[in-house]
Amino acid sequence: MLNWILLPLVIIVGVSLWLYKYLLPVITKRKAQAILYNIIFPNGSDQKKEVMKRFHEFTKHRFSDEQILDYFIKIKGLQSMNVCNTTNFWIRKYLLSPTDIKLNYFEQVKFYELFMNYPGKSSNRTLQNSFTNMDEAGENGSEITINKPTNSRISV
């Protein structure tokens, strides 16, 4: 009798763990990339091809297009959106998961140059405004000011 209770329980727990470990990341990646692709690449596949081309140049074709796209979307998505505010579950889960690839130091420097120059001055504001729940203080360009005393006396 005990076997009839434990066996289905073990099977249900095993299937649940498998779904959580292997199937949930695939679903998360598919749903989040579909949303983020349209936001990060507003001009379509031409921008994506340019990013892929430049990425392949400095990595010497070590990574596939899917891995490069995953890396770029995660890094650019984290930079462009405030994940502390309420966001889509799939996007948050995807952006906070580790990247598929690891770059060496020189590749990271080249990626940083590509990353800072993307997507250009004119569409940078559009990219930031595409996310609906951004922090208003960071978007207005507010600066931190340090108040220095005007009547400072130095006594010896």
Contacts in CASP RR format, 6 or more apart in sequence:
PFRMAT RR
TARGET T0000
AUTHOR 0000-0000-0000
METHOD contacts of the structure
MODEL  1
MLNWILLPLVIIVGVSLWLYKYLLPVITKRKAQAILYNIIFPNGSDQKKE
VMKRFHEFTKHRFSDEQILDYFIKIKGLQSMNVCNTTNFWIRKYLLSPTD
IKLNYFEQVKFYELFMNYPGKSSNRTLQNSFTNMDEAGENGSEITINKPT
NSRISV
25 97 0 8 1.000
27 90 0 8 1.000
28 90 0 8 1.000
28 93 0 8 1.000
28 94 0 8 1.000
28 97 0 8 1.000
29 70 0 8 1.000
29 94 0 8 1.000
31 90 0 8 1.000
31 94 0 8 1.000
32 88 0 8 1.000
32 90 0 8 1.000
32 91 0 8 1.000
32 93 0 8 1.000
32 94 0 8 1.000
32 95 0 8 1.000
33 69 0 8 1.000
33 70 0 8 1.000
33 73 0 8 1.000
33 94 0 8 1.000
35 88 0 8 1.000
35 90 0 8 1.000
35 91 0 8 1.000
36 73 0 8 1.000
36 77 0 8 1.000
36 91 0 8 1.000
36 94 0 8 1.000
37 48 0 8 1.000
37 73 0 8 1.000
39 77 0 8 1.000
39 80 0 8 1.000
39 127 0 8 1.000
39 130 0 8 1.000
39 131 0 8 1.000
40 72 0 8 1.000
40 73 0 8 1.000
40 76 0 8 1.000
40 77 0 8 1.000
40 80 0 8 1.000
40 119 0 8 1.000
40 127 0 8 1.000
41 47 0 8 1.000
41 48 0 8 1.000
42 119 0 8 1.000
42 123 0 8 1.000
42 126 0 8 1.000
42 127 0 8 1.000
42 130 0 8 1.000
43 119 0 8 1.000
43 123 0 8 1.000
47 119 0 8 1.000
48 69 0 8 1.000
51 68 0 8 1.000
51 72 0 8 1.000
51 114 0 8 1.000
51 118 0 8 1.000
52 65 0 8 1.000
52 68 0 8 1.000
52 69 0 8 1.000
54 114 0 8 1.000
55 63 0 8 1.000
55 68 0 8 1.000
55 72 0 8 1.000
55 111 0 8 1.000
55 114 0 8 1.000
56 63 0 8 1.000
56 68 0 8 1.000
58 106 0 8 1.000
58 107 0 8 1.000
58 110 0 8 1.000
58 111 0 8 1.000
58 114 0 8 1.000
59 68 0 8 1.000
59 103 0 8 1.000
59 107 0 8 1.000
63 71 0 8 1.000
63 101 0 8 1.000
67 100 0 8 1.000
67 101 0 8 1.000
68 101 0 8 1.000
70 99 0 8 1.000
70 100 0 8 1.000
70 101 0 8 1.000
71 99 0 8 1.000
71 100 0 8 1.000
71 101 0 8 1.000
71 103 0 8 1.000
72 115 0 8 1.000
74 94 0 8 1.000
74 95 0 8 1.000
74 97 0 8 1.000
74 99 0 8 1.000
75 99 0 8 1.000
75 111 0 8 1.000
75 115 0 8 1.000
76 115 0 8 1.000
76 118 0 8 1.000
77 95 0 8 1.000
78 95 0 8 1.000
79 115 0 8 1.000
80 127 0 8 1.000
80 128 0 8 1.000
80 130 0 8 1.000
80 131 0 8 1.000
81 87 0 8 1.000
81 91 0 8 1.000
81 95 0 8 1.000
81 131 0 8 1.000
81 133 0 8 1.000
81 134 0 8 1.000
82 131 0 8 1.000
82 133 0 8 1.000
82 134 0 8 1.000
82 135 0 8 1.000
83 92 0 8 1.000
83 95 0 8 1.000
83 96 0 8 1.000
84 135 0 8 1.000
85 133 0 8 1.000
85 134 0 8 1.000
85 135 0 8 1.000
86 133 0 8 1.000
87 131 0 8 1.000
87 133 0 8 1.000
103 111 0 8 1.000
119 127 0 8 1.000
128 134 0 8 1.000
128 139 0 8 1.000
129 139 0 8 1.000
END
